[in-house]
Each structure stands twice: as structure tokens, then as C-alpha cells.
Amino acid sequence: MAMTKQFRGKLTKALAERYANSAQWKQGKFYNAEATSMDISFQSMPKLLFEQFFKTKGRNPPAPLPVEAFDSASFLAPRATPKFIWYGHSAVLMRWKDKTIFIDPMMGPNASPIAPFKTKRFSESTLDLIDDLPPIDLVLMTHDHYDHLDLESIRRLRAKTDKWYVALGVGRHLEAWGIDGDQITEFDWWDTATLYGLEFHFTPSRHFSGRGLTDRATSLWGGWVVRSDDYNLYWSGDGGYGDHFKAVGEKFGPFDIGFMECGQYNEQWHQIHMYPEEAVQAALDAKVQVAVPVHWGGFALSLHTWKDPAERFSAAAQKRSLSIQTPSLGSLFSAKDQTSDWWT
């Protein structure tokens, strides 16, 4: 039963008919704007699984990564511009216009809850941090993969979260886990909503979705643009490099800050996860002024070392004269704060 709950919720005929209104829905699935595949053959799978679970040298930190304790007074103190806390991987808490917004709040200890082997988080007791947080005005979800949408995190957030803005199709999981449908708004690519004096735009990415063997690409994936009258934020979402970055930059840029996917890449799934050098190029394409690498520092979901994303991203950004920030886990920061190479 516990594993069945991880798969929720099911695609129904009525939902499929609603998804068919999306230009991305074709023949019963969502598709990327560019032809996209993972170059993993059946023959290569045993070797890949062996390397994933047993060749682990350097892929995990030598000791658990510390997470700074939540400082409620500092976080809630009024400020003209938004402030942020990164909790590793793609979980970012932000305070903007006196509202608390949580992006992809995967705070659980395991990114592979249905696999035979755990993918353990680099930090300990992160689920308990949710209990220390103030009420959440809005959760933004990019897609339904386990390293972004976590059942145990949702259970803890359920009673303290007011609204949920999610990719088209992700709402059915939340409803199956007890979230009231009236609290959930689903977004197709380029859909827009205004809330709390902020504009929210769901933007394309080049990725996929699915939580089980039979629901691949039956919910959408993407990124977010959040705008106010004096500040502009871009969240790339998971995905490979593509023309959509320039499209986002032309439509909504320039951006004061951009959180760019950078981590869990491999040549066999290069089209759905960028290399760090591509993440820097994507930030430049989108007209990001200050870039923050995310999708690393949380889990070993690929074969590179745990430091590799930050090291390569920093080196590429320096060559391309892109301003970046690399905040430590749990630290409060804004786009103009100085950060350090804390992982060295």
C-alpha cells in the first residue's frame, strides 16, 4: 500500500480529455517542443544500474552536509527585494512581497522510494525543517519526479500550505494525497496567473515526467518566471539545453536572478539534463544577470562526483563573465549577496 501511494494519482479518461486541450499532448502523452530521447539501450541498462548503485566513490560527500538552522526573524523581516534559502537539490524557499513561496519542496531523505536501493540525501533530518517553517502561502511545482515531488514532504506541508501552482497533471497526485482541489491550479506552458501582487508564468523545458512504469509523460514539466513591478526571477526547471531558453529571455527577460538546473547529467541522458557549461549558456540565453546552480548538493542521481556540477558551473561562468551565486545549504541570501565556494 505504501508503494502504491507513491504512484498516485491515476490518469483517468476525463483527465486525458482535459489534457488533450494542451498543444503538448499528443497520442496520450505530453511531448517536448524539440525531439528528445534518452540514449539508454536495453543492453546498457545492467552496466548503468551497477555503476549507479555500486560505483559510488566521490559521488557522496565524506560526511553529511550541514544545513543552517532556519532563522524565522531574519527570513520574515520586511525587505524590498526577495530573499532565498536553498536546501539542496531543487528545493528553494523564498520570501517576496511578505509572502512565503516554496519551489519543488522535496525535503525527504530518499529520492528513490520505490527502487531496491535508496538514494540517500546528502544532509540529515531535512524533513524536520518543514516543521520550523512559517505558513507557506504558495508552493510551485515543476514536475512529478521523485526528486522534486516527495510524498513525505507533501504530508508535512499539507496543513501549512495555502495554494499550490503546479505543472499540468501534477494536481492529480496532490489530490490523491489529500490536498483540496480548490487549492490547486495547474499550468500549461506559457499559462499565467497573478497572485499576491506577483505574476507567475509557467515556461517550457526539455524533460519528461512519470512516477511509475505506466505513467511516463502523462503530466507536464517546465520552469517558472515570477515577476513583480521591480524584480524578475527565472527558474529553469529540469531539462536539456534547447531553444526555449532564448524564447523565455526574449519574452520575459532580463532576469535579476535565475536558478539554473545543473547536476545529475550523463551522456546517456544528455538531452534531458544539461551539462554545467550548457547551464551557463542557458542563463545567458535567458538574459539572466545573476545565476544560481541548483539540482545538485542533494542526491547522487548520476555518476559524476557530488562537487562536479558546482566546479564546472563556476569555471564556465567565469570564462563567460556571468555573475553567479553558490549559497550554502540553509543560508539566507539575495541576488546581491556574496557567496563562497563552500564545497571545497
N, C-alpha and C positions, 0 to 999 in steps of 0.2 A: 504493500500500500504506500509506503514512504517513497519508493522509487516512482510509482505511478503519479504521485503528486508532483514530482519534479517535471514530468512531461506536460502537465496541464497548460492551457486548455485545448480541447479538441477543435479541429476545423469542421464546422458544420456546413450543410448545403446553404443555409441562409447567410452565413458569414462569407462563403465563397462568392455568392451572388453580390454581396456588398463590396468585396474586394475587387470584383470584376469592373467596378467603376474607375479603378485606377489604371492609368496608362501603362504602369509597370506590371500589371497582372495579365499573363498570357498562358493559356492552356493549363490553368490550375496552379500556377506558381508566379511568384514575383521574379522579375529579371532585371539585371543591371542594364544601364544605358549602353555600355560597351561590352562586347563579347568577353566573358570571364569564365575561367575554369581553374581548377586545382590540378597540377600535373602529378597526381599520385596514382600510380597503376596498382592493380591488384598484386602484381609480383613484388612491388617495392614495399608494400604495407608491412610485412613481418619485420623487415630490417628497420623501418621507420619506427615501429612500435617498440622494438628492442632498444633502439637508441634513445627514444623518448623516456622510457622508464628505467633504463639501467646505465646509460652513459651520461652521468649527471655531474661530472667534475666541472666546477666553475659555474654551473648554472644556477646554483643557490648560494646565497651569502653564507659565510662561515659561521655566523651567529644570527639569530633573529634580528631583523631591522627594527630599531626602536621607533615608536610613534609618539610625537609630542602630545602631552595631555591637552584636552580641549579647554581653552580659556574662554568661558562664556562672556565675561565682561568685555574683553578685547574684541571678540567676534561681533557682539551685539552693539558695540559703541557706534554711534552715528558717524557716517563718512560719506562724502560726496560721490566717491567712485567705488566700484565694487571691490571686495576683498575675497580671498580664496583660501581654502585648505585642501591640499591633495593628500589622499590616504593610500596612495599606491595604486598601480594599475590604472583604471579609468574612473575612479571614484573621487569626485571633487565637490566639496561643499562651498557655496558662495553666499555672500550677503550683499544684497543690492536693493536699493530703494526701500530699506528697512524690511526686506523680505528674505527668508532663508530658502535657498534653492539647492537641491542635491542632484547631481548628474551621475547617472549609472552607479547607484549606491550599492555596489557589490562589496560588502564588508565581511563576508563569510570566510571560513578557514580553508575551504577546498573548492577549487574551480572545476573539479571532475567528479561530481557527486554520484554519477551513475557508472563510472568507469571502475575496472577492477583494482586500479591503483589510484591513490589520492594525488592531487596536485596541490600541495600544501602552500599556504600563503607564507610569504617571507616574514611577516610580522605576526605577533601573537595577540589573542584576545581582542581582535578588532570589532567583532560583533558587539562587545560590551560598550564600545564607544558610542553606539547609536543611542543607548540609554542616557548618555550625558548631553546629547544634543538638544537644542531648543526645538519647539514645534517646527515642522517642515511645512512651509507654505506650498511648495511645488517640487515634485520630482520630475526630472527629464530623463527619458529612456531612449537609447539609440537603437537597440535591437534585443533579441531574446536569448543570445548565447549565455551559457552558464557563468562565464567570467564577467558578465555585465548584469544579468538578471538572476538574482540569487534568492531562493525560497526563504531561507532563514532570515536574510536581511529584510525581505518584504514583510515577514511576520512581525519583526520588531518595529518596522516603520509604519505599519498599517494603522495603528491607533493614533500616531502623532503626525500624520501627513494629510494635508487638506486636499490637494489636487495632484493629478498625475497627467503629464503630457507625454505621449508615447508614440512610437512608430506604429503605423497601421498594422493591426493584427496582434500586437503585444497585449492589448487590452483584455483579450480572452484569457490569458494566463492570470492576470491580476484579478479578474472577476472570479476565476476558479479558486483563487487563494483568499477570497473573502473581501476584496475591495469593491465598494459600491460602484456600479457602472456610471452613476451620475457624477462621480469624482474623476472619471477618466475621459480624456479627449485624445482621439487617435489622429495622426497626421500622415498624409501622403507627402511625397516630395513637393516642395515649394508651397505647401499649406502654411497659413499664417494665422496667428491669434494675438490678441492684445490683452494683457493681464497685469495688474499692479503697476500700470504706467510703463510697462515694457512690451516690446514686440518680440514674438517668438516665431521663427521661421524654420521649418524642417527642410534640410537640404540633402541632395543626393550624396551617396558614397558608393564605392565599388566593393561589395562584400556579399554576404549571404546570411541565412538565418536557419534556425531549427534547434529543437531540444531532444529529438528522438530520431528513430530510423525512418519514420514515415511522414515527418512534417517539414522536411527541408524546403526552404524558400516559401513557406506559407505565411510568413509575416515579413514586413518590410524592414529595412535597415537604412541608416542615414546619419546625418550630423545636425547640428543646431546653430543658428545665428540668434543671438539675443541682443537687442538694441534698445537704447534709451535716447533721449534727445541730445545727450552729450557723451555717450560711450557705446562702443561696438565690440562685441565678442563673437568669436568663431570657435565652434567645437567640431573638429573634423569628422568624428565618428571613426569606426573601424573601416579599413578598406585599402585597396591598392591605389596606386597612382593613376590619375586619369584627367580628362578634360574638365571634369566637374569643378576642380579647384579654381580654374580660371573663370568659370561661369559664376561661381559663388563670389569671387573677388569683384567681378565686373558688376554684379547685381547689388551686392551689399557692402563691399569694401570701401575704403581701407578699414582694417580692424585694429583697435588698440591692443588687443591680446588675442592669441589663437592657441588653443590646446590641440596639438597635433599627434595623431596616432604614431607611435614609434616603439616597436617592440613586438616580439613573437613572430618574426619574419623567418622565411626559409625559401630557398629557391624553388621548392616543390609547391609552395602556395604563394608565390610572389605576386600574383595578380590580385590577391585579396588582403595582403598585408605589405605595406611599404617598407623598403629599406630606409634606414635613417637619413641617408643622403636625399632620398626622394621626399621624405617628410619635410626636409628643409626647402626643397624646391616647391613642394605643395604650399608651404607657408608663403613663399614669395609669390607664387601664382595667385594666391587668395588675397594678397596685399595685407599680410599680417605684419604689424610693426614689432611686436614682441611675441615670441613663440615659446610655448612650454611643451616639452615632450611628455606624453602620457602613454599608457598601455605598456608600462614597464614598472619594475620595482615592486611587483606584487606576486607574480607567479612565473614559474618556468614552464611555459607552454610551447616553447620551441627549443632548438638545440644550441643557440648562442649563449654566451655567458650572461649572467644577470646584469653586468655593468655595460655590456657592449652597446645597447641602444643609446645610453647617455653619452658614452665616449664618442661614438661615431656621429651622433647628432651635434654635439658640441663642436667637434672638429670641422664638420661640414658647415655649420653656421658661421664659424669664424672665417672660413675661406670665402663665404658668400656675403659677409658683412651683415648677417641677420642677428638682431638682438634677441637673446633668449633668457629664460629663467629656468633654473633647476631647483625648485624648492625641496627641502627635506620633508619627510613624512610627518603630517600633522601640523606643520608650521603655517602661520597666518602670513599671507603675502598679498601684494597688489602688483600691478603691472610695472611700477616704477621702483620696486624694492630690489636691492642687491641680493643675489643668492650665490651659493658656493658649490664647488664640486664635492659635495658631501660624501659621495660614494667611494672616493679614492682612499 
